[in-house]
Amino acid sequence: MKRSALAASALTVAVLSGLTACGSGDSKTDAAGEPGAKPTASAAKEVSPAERLAKLMITKSDVSGYNVEKPSAEFVFAKSPDEVTLDKKVCAPLAYAMNQLPLGEPQADLTRVTSKGGLVGGYTYVTLTAYEDGGAESAMAGLSKAVASCGDGFTAKSKSGTSPYDSVTAEPTTKAGDESLAFKSTMTVLGTTHTLHSAAVRRDDVIAVYFSVDGRAIAESRPSDTKLAAVVVEAQNAKLG
């Protein structure tokens, strides 16, 4: 994302912010369990969770008219879930989903931010997370429980600031992957109300989380209700398989 675009959305992240693989093994034992044997060809070519997510993540060629970029580390709410504290623990998955932090216990995660030129329509963030067997289902269950339990809002804090969310409401969503859900949240900044939309889709052991925000509207104290970019969501869901 260009610095000028980030400057326009700095208050967003300050508010949203003040609101945003590895395995172990015995090097002496091969896949067949024979000490001292050389790795098999299949083991040598095994794709890591991080590499897998890099292949699954959408690129600019997948979403015509949109930029797809790495988010700037300068404006993150927190670098990890451990840096986030909440007044309601059950709402933690919501704070993570809306600030590009991984849900549950992941093997790897990757985030990109998409936008049209001139900030038309705001930003849609995409976060992919890979899990070991059962981890993705557990993460989705935690997010679903948070949506159902945090209707009257919650507050998230990090070193970057404090983010008070006024409400959380489940939204209808088109079925995708093996599981899918969507929700919206509201927050008030300098007396102006903003609606933020999010969705999550699980396909096997990978979860895609989507989040939309209009940083310019927040910076300019204009009410906003920024929908997820449908073309981005559809393209990413298609790449999940």
C-alpha positions as CSV (number, residue, x, y, z in Angstrom):
1,M,0.0,0.0,0.0
2,K,1.4,3.4,-0.8
3,R,2.4,5.7,2.1
4,S,-0.1,8.3,1.0
5,A,-2.9,5.7,1.3
6,L,-1.6,4.6,4.6
7,A,-1.5,8.2,5.9
8,A,-5.2,8.5,4.9
9,S,-6.0,5.5,6.9
10,A,-3.6,6.1,9.8
11,L,-6.4,7.1,12.1
12,T,-8.2,3.9,11.2
13,V,-5.4,1.7,12.3
14,A,-4.7,4.0,15.2
15,V,-8.3,3.5,16.2
16,L,-8.8,0.0,14.9
17,S,-5.3,-0.5,16.1
18,G,-5.7,1.9,19.0
19,L,-8.5,-0.8,17.3
20,T,-5.8,-4.0,12.5
21,A,5.8,-23.6,10.4
22,C,7.6,-25.5,11.5
23,G,8.0,-29.1,12.5
24,S,10.5,-31.0,14.6
25,G,12.3,-34.1,13.7
26,D,15.3,-36.3,14.3
27,S,18.0,-35.4,11.8
28,K,19.4,-38.9,12.2
29,T,16.2,-40.7,11.2
30,D,14.6,-40.6,7.7
31,A,10.9,-41.0,6.9
32,A,11.2,-44.7,7.0
33,G,12.8,-44.6,10.5
34,E,16.2,-45.9,9.4
35,P,19.1,-44.1,11.2
36,G,21.5,-42.3,8.9
37,A,19.5,-42.8,5.8
38,K,19.1,-39.9,3.3
39,P,15.8,-38.1,3.1
40,T,13.4,-39.5,0.5
41,A,12.6,-37.4,-2.6
42,S,9.0,-36.9,-1.3
43,A,10.2,-35.7,2.0
44,A,12.7,-33.3,0.4
45,K,9.9,-31.8,-1.7
46,E,7.4,-31.4,1.1
47,V,5.8,-28.0,1.1
48,S,5.8,-26.1,4.4
49,P,2.6,-24.5,5.7
50,A,4.0,-21.0,5.0
51,E,4.9,-22.0,1.4
52,R,1.4,-23.5,1.0
53,L,-0.3,-20.3,2.1
54,A,1.9,-18.2,-0.3
55,K,0.6,-20.3,-3.2
56,L,-3.0,-20.0,-2.0
57,M,-3.0,-16.3,-1.5
58,I,-4.5,-14.2,-4.2
59,T,-2.4,-11.9,-6.3
60,K,-3.1,-8.9,-8.4
61,S,-3.7,-11.1,-11.5
62,D,-6.6,-12.8,-9.6
63,V,-8.5,-9.6,-8.9
64,S,-8.6,-7.3,-11.9
65,G,-8.6,-3.6,-10.9
66,Y,-7.4,-4.2,-7.4
67,N,-4.0,-3.8,-5.8
68,V,-2.8,-6.7,-3.6
69,E,0.0,-5.7,-1.2
70,K,1.7,-6.5,2.1
71,P,0.2,-4.4,4.9
72,S,2.6,-2.0,6.5
73,A,4.1,-3.1,9.9
74,E,4.0,0.6,10.9
75,F,0.3,0.6,11.5
76,V,-0.4,-2.8,13.0
77,F,-2.6,-3.1,16.1
78,A,-0.4,-5.9,17.6
79,K,2.2,-8.2,16.2
80,S,0.7,-11.3,17.9
81,P,-2.4,-12.3,19.8
82,D,-0.3,-12.3,23.0
83,E,-0.1,-8.5,22.8
84,V,-3.9,-8.1,22.9
85,T,-5.9,-7.9,26.1
86,L,-9.7,-7.8,26.3
87,D,-12.4,-7.0,28.7
88,K,-14.3,-10.2,27.6
89,K,-12.0,-13.1,26.9
90,V,-14.6,-14.9,24.7
91,C,-14.5,-12.0,22.3
92,A,-10.7,-12.5,21.5
93,P,-11.3,-14.2,18.2
94,L,-13.2,-11.2,17.0
95,A,-10.4,-8.8,17.9
96,Y,-7.9,-11.1,16.1
97,A,-10.0,-11.4,13.0
98,M,-10.5,-7.6,12.7
99,N,-6.8,-6.9,13.2
100,Q,-5.2,-9.5,10.9
101,L,-4.1,-11.8,13.7
102,P,-4.3,-15.6,13.5
103,L,-7.1,-17.5,15.2
104,G,-6.4,-20.5,17.4
105,E,-3.1,-22.3,17.2
106,P,-1.8,-21.9,13.7
107,Q,1.2,-23.4,11.9
108,A,1.5,-20.3,9.7
109,D,-0.4,-17.2,8.6
110,L,-0.2,-14.6,5.8
111,T,-2.0,-11.3,5.3
112,R,-2.5,-9.1,2.2
113,V,-4.5,-5.9,1.8
114,T,-6.5,-5.1,-1.3
115,S,-7.8,-1.8,-2.6
116,K,-8.8,0.0,-5.7
117,G,-6.9,3.1,-6.9
118,G,-7.8,6.2,-5.1
119,L,-9.0,4.3,-2.1
120,V,-12.5,3.8,-3.7
121,G,-14.4,1.4,-1.4
122,G,-11.8,1.3,1.3
123,Y,-9.7,-1.8,2.0
124,T,-10.4,-5.5,2.2
125,Y,-7.8,-7.4,4.2
126,V,-7.3,-11.1,3.6
127,T,-5.6,-13.3,6.2
128,L,-4.9,-17.0,5.5
129,T,-4.0,-19.4,8.3
130,A,-2.9,-23.0,8.2
131,Y,-3.4,-25.5,11.0
132,E,-2.6,-29.1,12.0
133,D,-5.5,-31.6,11.9
134,G,-8.5,-30.3,13.8
135,G,-7.0,-26.9,14.5
136,A,-9.0,-25.1,11.8
137,E,-12.3,-26.5,13.0
138,S,-11.5,-25.5,16.6
139,A,-10.6,-21.9,15.5
140,M,-13.8,-21.6,13.5
141,A,-15.8,-22.8,16.5
142,G,-14.2,-20.2,18.7
143,L,-15.0,-17.4,16.2
144,S,-18.6,-18.5,15.9
145,K,-18.9,-18.6,19.7
146,A,-17.5,-15.1,19.9
147,V,-20.0,-13.7,17.4
148,A,-22.9,-15.2,19.4
149,S,-21.5,-14.0,22.7
150,C,-20.3,-10.5,22.0
151,G,-23.4,-8.8,20.7
152,D,-23.2,-5.9,23.1
153,G,-19.6,-5.1,22.1
154,F,-16.2,-5.4,23.7
155,T,-12.9,-3.6,24.2
156,A,-9.5,-4.7,22.9
157,K,-6.2,-3.1,24.0
158,S,-2.6,-3.3,22.9
159,K,0.5,-1.1,23.0
160,S,-0.9,0.8,20.1
161,G,-4.1,1.9,21.9
162,T,-7.6,0.9,22.8
163,S,-10.4,-0.2,20.5
164,P,-14.0,-0.1,21.8
165,Y,-16.4,-2.0,19.6
166,D,-20.1,-1.0,20.2
167,S,-21.8,-4.1,18.8
168,V,-21.3,-7.4,16.9
169,T,-24.0,-8.9,14.7
170,A,-24.0,-12.1,12.7
171,E,-24.7,-11.6,9.0
172,P,-25.9,-14.0,6.3
173,T,-23.3,-15.3,4.0
174,T,-23.1,-17.4,0.8
175,K,-21.9,-20.9,1.7
176,A,-18.3,-21.4,0.8
177,G,-15.6,-24.0,1.6
178,D,-16.4,-26.5,4.4
179,E,-17.6,-23.8,6.8
180,S,-18.3,-20.1,6.5
181,L,-19.6,-17.3,8.7
182,A,-19.9,-13.5,8.5
183,F,-20.4,-10.7,11.0
184,K,-20.4,-6.9,11.3
185,S,-19.3,-4.7,14.1
186,T,-19.8,-1.1,14.9
187,M,-17.5,1.5,16.6
188,T,-17.8,5.2,17.3
189,V,-14.9,7.5,16.6
190,L,-15.1,11.1,17.5
191,G,-18.9,10.9,17.6
192,T,-19.1,9.2,14.2
193,T,-20.3,5.6,13.8
194,H,-18.5,3.2,11.5
195,T,-19.6,-0.3,10.4
196,L,-16.9,-2.9,9.7
197,H,-17.6,-6.2,7.9
198,S,-15.8,-9.5,8.4
199,A,-16.1,-13.1,7.1
200,A,-14.3,-16.4,7.6
201,V,-14.2,-19.4,5.3
202,R,-12.6,-22.8,6.2
203,R,-11.5,-25.2,3.6
204,D,-9.9,-28.4,5.1
205,D,-7.2,-27.1,7.4
206,V,-6.9,-23.5,6.1
207,I,-9.0,-20.5,7.1
208,A,-9.4,-17.3,5.1
209,V,-10.5,-14.3,7.2
210,Y,-11.8,-11.1,5.4
211,F,-12.1,-7.7,7.0
212,S,-13.1,-4.4,5.4
213,V,-12.6,-0.8,6.6
214,D,-12.7,2.7,5.1
215,G,-9.7,4.5,6.7
216,R,-10.3,7.8,4.8
217,A,-13.9,8.0,6.1
218,I,-12.7,7.5,9.7
219,A,-9.9,10.0,9.3
220,E,-12.3,12.5,7.9
221,S,-15.1,11.8,10.5
222,R,-17.5,10.6,7.9
223,P,-19.9,7.7,8.7
224,S,-18.8,4.6,6.9
225,D,-20.3,1.1,6.1
226,T,-17.6,-0.6,4.0
227,K,-18.7,-3.9,2.5
228,L,-16.2,-6.6,1.8
229,A,-15.0,-6.5,-1.9
230,A,-17.0,-9.3,-3.4
231,V,-14.5,-9.9,-6.2
232,V,-11.7,-10.3,-3.7
233,V,-13.6,-12.7,-1.5
234,E,-14.8,-14.8,-4.5
235,A,-11.3,-15.0,-6.0
236,Q,-9.7,-16.1,-2.7
237,N,-12.4,-18.6,-2.0
238,A,-11.9,-20.1,-5.4
239,K,-8.2,-20.5,-4.7
240,L,-8.9,-22.4,-1.5
241,G,-10.6,-25.0,-3.7
